[in-house]
Structure formats: structure tokens, C-alpha cells
């Protein structure tokens, strides 16, 4: 799942693609919520990459 999310974040950053960023953020949240017992189910750096991409496309909602 991490690689799929990374690809979406990369696409969002490269193309200023808000829909790719939105999809990546939704997947991150879903993975985090569905795996309460696994703390490292999603790499924490993905949240940072998503926030950085959100800043680049000026959509601050995904920085939270």
C-alpha cells in the first residue's frame, strides 16, 4: 500500500494534481484507522510527503 500512496503523492507533486493528493490522503487515513493494532502500518514519512505536496498545491486541508 505504501508504494501506491507514494505514487499518488508523487503525481500530485509533479502535476499539481489535487485529485491524486486527495486519493493519497484518503488512503493514508483509511490505512491508519483500519490498523489500530499496527502502529507502523503506514510509514510516517508518507504523512510528511502528503503534507509537503499539499503545501505545494496550496490545499492545506491535507496538511492536518
C-alpha positions in Angstrom: 0.0 0.0 0.0 2.9 2.4 0.7 4.1 2.3 -2.8 0.7 3.1 -4.2 0.3 6.1 -1.9 3.8 7.2 -2.8 3.0 7.2 -6.5 -0.2 9.3 -5.8 1.8 11.8 -3.8 4.5 12.0 -6.4 1.9 12.5 -9.1 0.3 15.3 -7.0 3.6 17.0 -6.5 4.7 16.7 -10.1 1.5 17.6 -11.8 -0.2 19.8 -9.1 -2.9 17.1 -9.2 -5.4 17.7 -6.4 -7.3 14.6 -7.1 -4.2 12.4 -6.7 -3.4 14.2 -3.5 -7.0 13.7 -2.2 -6.9 10.0 -3.0 -3.5 9.6 -1.3 -4.7 11.3 1.8 -7.9 9.2 1.9 -5.9 6.0 1.6 -3.5 7.2 4.4 -6.4 7.9 6.7 -8.1 4.6 5.9 -4.9 2.6 6.5 -4.2 4.4 9.8 -7.8 3.9 11.0 -8.1 0.2 9.9 -4.9 -0.8 11.6 -5.1 0.4 15.2 -3.1 -2.6 16.4 -0.3 -2.0 14.0 1.5 1.3 14.7 3.7 1.2 11.6 1.0 0.0 9.1 1.7 3.2 7.1 5.1 4.7 7.1 5.1 8.0 8.9 7.1 9.7 6.2 4.1 9.4 3.9 2.2 11.8 6.1 5.1 14.3 5.7 5.2 13.8 2.0 1.5 14.3 1.7 1.7 17.5 3.8 4.5 18.8 1.6 2.6 18.0 -1.5 -0.5 19.8 -0.1 1.6 22.9 0.6 2.9 22.8 -2.9 -0.6 22.7 -4.5 -1.9 25.1 -1.8 -4.5 22.8 -0.4 -3.9 23.0 3.3 -6.7 20.6 4.3 -4.4 17.7 3.6 -1.7 19.1 5.9 -3.5 18.1 9.0 
